[in-house]
Amino acid sequence: MASTNLTNWPPVEGRYKVGNSKSPVAVCTNGTVEGIELDMEKVAIIGKCVTENIGIEKIIQNIVSNPYIRFLILCGKVSNGHFVSQAIISLKNNGIDKDKKIIGAKGNTPFLKGISEDLINRFQQQITPIDLMPEKDAGKIMRIVEDCLNKNPDVFDGKEVKIEQVEIIEAKACPKWIADPNGFFTVAINKGGGKIIVEHFQNDKLVRKIIGDSASEIFKTIANLDLIGKFEQTIEHAMYLAAELQKAEIALKNNLDYEQDSDLILDKENLEKNEEKKAEEDEWHD
């Protein structure tokens, strides 16, 4: 008999909001991040999913660990290049092949290699997907929620499932920051010119400037030129520089002030607009 103890539910992190954990309805908004506001007393969980691999694996784990959930409403906008809802319906109807590929899925990467076949089979048995794509109107979605509540087939009667827990490691800073023998970098932005500027110093003398439009092209240039030294903290320095470059790019794209080693003061409204745009364009991994 499936356990109805939901103390630690949902077990997997993601971009979602939890409501009434004993509701039979879950909602996947695909590439829509904000704007679909539902009555969460009638919905167990609502969240986005824009990839047909890791994203669907998270959905499966969070749903099958709650036997009250029996319906999965699929709505919102399609993420560019991905077909999550089509993959979920294909999974329900067709299952997976020997390579754990969802049979009939159209997406770029519809492989469920990170979870067991038992969880996949349980999802197929427990859940009825309801395709409302690309509906974003909360009123229309809530009418389907009400239909599901009226049809509620009760708690799924199956054996209790165990979600494998990954190792959790507490993050700690380097006990002591060691200087790079190849020198150090400063990072700045030129708002007017739309550029990120990195200066490389050796023996406290400026030896080169690297100017670019994005964090990735600058960091790849630094890597190709082999400018970071080979020493005890090579990886830490590389990760620090990558983080600062990404922060500089965010500041540049959102017309924010940037200062190295300082927090960004965020313009929430503009960042939310950019996040919605990225949901359409990028290969997200949840």
C-alpha positions in Angstrom: 0.0 0.0 0.0 1.4 3.4 -1.0 2.4 5.6 2.0 0.3 8.7 2.6 2.9 10.3 4.9 3.8 13.5 3.0 5.9 15.1 5.7 9.0 15.5 3.4 7.1 15.9 0.1 8.0 16.9 -2.6 11.4 15.1 -2.4 13.1 16.7 -5.4 13.9 20.4 -5.8 12.5 22.4 -8.7 10.7 25.5 -9.9 7.3 24.8 -8.4 4.8 25.9 -5.8 3.1 23.5 -3.4 -0.5 23.7 -2.5 -2.8 21.1 -1.0 -0.7 18.0 -1.0 -3.8 15.8 -0.8 -5.3 17.2 -4.0 -5.4 14.7 -6.9 -4.2 17.4 -9.4 -0.7 18.5 -10.4 -0.1 21.2 -13.1 2.9 21.5 -15.4 3.1 24.9 -17.0 5.9 23.9 -19.5 7.8 27.1 -20.5 5.5 29.6 -18.6 7.3 30.7 -15.5 4.9 33.3 -14.1 1.3 34.4 -14.6 -0.8 31.3 -14.1 -2.3 31.8 -10.7 -4.5 28.9 -9.5 -6.4 28.1 -6.3 -3.7 26.2 -4.5 -6.2 24.7 -2.1 -7.4 22.6 -5.0 -4.0 21.9 -6.6 -1.2 19.8 -5.1 1.7 21.3 -7.0 2.2 23.6 -10.0 5.5 24.2 -11.7 7.4 24.6 -15.0 9.2 22.0 -17.0 11.0 22.8 -20.3 13.2 19.8 -21.0 11.9 16.3 -21.8 14.7 14.5 -19.8 15.8 15.8 -16.4 12.6 18.0 -16.1 10.3 15.0 -16.7 12.4 12.9 -14.3 11.8 15.5 -11.5 8.0 15.5 -12.3 7.9 11.7 -12.1 9.7 11.6 -8.8 7.6 14.3 -7.2 4.3 12.8 -8.4 4.7 9.1 -7.7 5.9 9.9 -4.2 2.5 11.4 -3.6 -0.3 8.7 -4.1 -3.0 11.3 -3.8 -2.0 12.8 -7.2 -3.9 11.2 -10.1 -4.1 13.9 -12.8 -1.4 16.0 -14.5 -2.7 19.0 -16.3 -0.3 20.1 -19.1 -0.6 23.8 -20.1 1.4 27.0 -20.8 3.7 27.8 -23.7 6.0 25.4 -25.4 9.7 25.8 -24.7 11.6 26.4 -28.0 13.0 23.1 -29.3 11.3 21.0 -26.6 8.0 19.2 -26.4 7.5 18.3 -22.8 3.7 17.7 -22.9 4.0 15.6 -26.0 6.7 13.6 -24.3 4.7 13.0 -21.1 1.7 11.8 -23.1 3.9 9.6 -25.2 5.4 8.2 -22.0 1.9 7.4 -20.6 0.8 5.7 -23.8 4.0 4.0 -25.0 6.6 3.8 -22.2 10.3 3.7 -22.9 12.6 1.5 -25.1 15.7 -0.4 -24.1 17.7 2.8 -24.2 15.2 4.5 -21.8 14.0 6.8 -24.6 10.4 7.8 -24.5 8.8 6.0 -27.4 7.2 8.4 -29.8 8.5 11.6 -28.2 9.5 14.4 -30.5 11.9 16.3 -28.3 15.7 16.6 -28.7 16.6 14.5 -25.7 13.6 12.4 -24.4 15.7 10.0 -22.4 14.9 9.1 -18.8 18.3 7.7 -17.7 18.3 9.2 -14.2 15.4 7.2 -12.7 14.4 3.6 -12.4 12.0 1.8 -14.6 9.9 1.1 -11.5 9.2 4.8 -11.1 8.4 5.2 -14.8 6.0 2.3 -14.7 4.4 3.7 -11.5 3.9 7.1 -13.2 2.2 5.4 -16.1 -0.2 3.5 -13.8 -0.9 6.4 -11.4 -1.3 9.4 -13.6 -3.8 10.6 -16.3 -2.3 13.5 -18.3 -4.7 16.1 -19.6 -3.4 18.1 -22.5 -4.4 21.8 -22.5 -1.4 23.1 -24.4 -0.8 26.0 -24.9 -3.5 27.3 -22.5 -2.4 30.0 -20.0 -5.8 31.3 -18.9 -6.1 30.5 -15.2 -9.9 30.4 -15.3 -10.0 27.8 -18.0 -7.4 25.7 -16.3 -9.3 25.9 -13.0 -12.4 24.5 -14.7 -10.4 21.5 -15.7 -9.1 21.3 -12.1 -12.7 21.2 -10.9 -13.5 18.4 -13.3 -10.6 16.4 -12.0 -11.7 16.9 -8.4 -15.2 15.6 -9.3 -13.7 12.6 -11.0 -11.1 11.9 -8.2 -10.5 8.1 -8.3 -9.0 8.3 -4.8 -5.5 7.5 -3.5 -3.5 5.3 -5.8 -3.3 1.8 -4.4 0.2 0.6 -5.1 3.3 -0.3 -3.2 5.2 2.5 -1.5 7.9 4.0 -3.7 11.4 5.1 -2.5 13.0 8.1 -4.1 16.8 7.7 -4.1 18.4 10.5 -2.1 21.6 12.0 -3.5 24.5 13.0 -1.3 24.2 16.5 0.3 27.4 18.4 0.9 27.6 21.6 2.9 29.4 24.3 0.8 32.5 25.8 2.4 34.7 28.6 1.2 38.5 28.1 0.7 40.2 28.4 4.0 42.8 30.7 2.5 42.8 32.3 -1.0 46.2 31.8 -2.7 47.4 34.2 -5.3 47.6 33.0 -8.9 51.3 32.9 -10.0 50.1 34.0 -13.5 48.6 37.2 -12.2 45.1 38.5 -11.5 42.1 39.7 -13.4 39.8 42.7 -12.9 36.3 42.7 -14.4 34.3 45.7 -15.5 31.5 46.7 -17.9 31.1 49.5 -20.4 27.3 50.1 -20.5 27.5 52.6 -23.3 29.5 50.3 -25.5 27.8 47.1 -24.4 31.0 45.3 -23.6 32.6 43.3 -20.7 36.2 44.4 -20.1 38.7 42.1 -18.4 42.2 43.4 -17.5 45.0 40.9 -16.8 47.8 42.0 -14.5 51.1 40.3 -14.0 53.5 41.5 -11.3 51.0 44.4 -10.7 51.4 45.6 -14.3 48.5 45.6 -16.8 49.6 43.3 -19.7 46.4 42.7 -21.7 42.7 43.6 -22.0 40.1 41.2 -23.2 36.9 42.8 -24.4 33.7 40.9 -25.4 29.9 40.8 -25.5 29.4 37.7 -23.3 30.8 35.9 -20.3 31.3 32.7 -22.3 33.4 34.2 -25.1 35.6 36.0 -22.7 36.1 32.9 -20.5 36.8 30.8 -23.6 39.4 33.3 -24.7 41.1 33.2 -21.3 41.1 29.4 -21.4 42.5 29.3 -25.0 45.3 31.7 -24.0 46.0 29.6 -20.9 46.1 32.6 -18.7 45.1 31.0 -15.4 48.0 29.4 -13.6 48.5 25.8 -12.8 48.6 25.7 -9.0 46.7 24.5 -5.9 43.6 26.6 -6.5 43.4 26.6 -10.3 39.8 25.3 -10.3 38.7 27.7 -7.6 40.1 30.7 -9.4 38.6 29.6 -12.7 35.2 29.2 -11.1 35.4 32.6 -9.4 36.3 34.3 -12.6 33.5 32.6 -14.5 31.0 33.7 -11.8 32.1 37.3 -12.0 31.9 37.3 -15.8 28.4 35.9 -15.7 27.4 38.5 -13.1 28.9 41.2 -15.4 26.9 39.9 -18.3 23.7 40.0 -16.3 24.4 43.5 -15.3 25.1 44.6 -18.9 22.0 43.0 -20.3 19.8 44.5 -17.6 21.4 47.9 -17.4 22.5 47.3 -13.9 25.6 48.7 -12.1 28.4 46.2 -11.7 31.3 46.2 -9.3 33.6 43.2 -8.9 33.2 41.2 -5.7 29.9 43.1 -4.9 26.3 41.9 -5.1 24.2 43.1 -8.0 21.3 45.4 -7.1 18.6 43.8 -9.2 15.8 45.4 -11.2 13.2 42.7 -10.6 10.8 43.7 -13.3 13.4 43.6 -16.1 14.9 40.3 -14.8 11.4 38.6 -14.9 10.9 39.7 -18.5 14.3 38.3 -19.4 13.6 35.1 -17.6 10.3 34.6 -19.5 12.3 35.2 -22.8 14.9 32.6 -21.7 12.2 30.1 -21.1 11.4 30.3 -24.8 14.9 30.2 -26.1 17.2 28.3 -23.8 17.8 24.6 -22.9 16.8 24.7 -19.3 17.6 21.7 -17.2 14.6 21.4 -14.8 
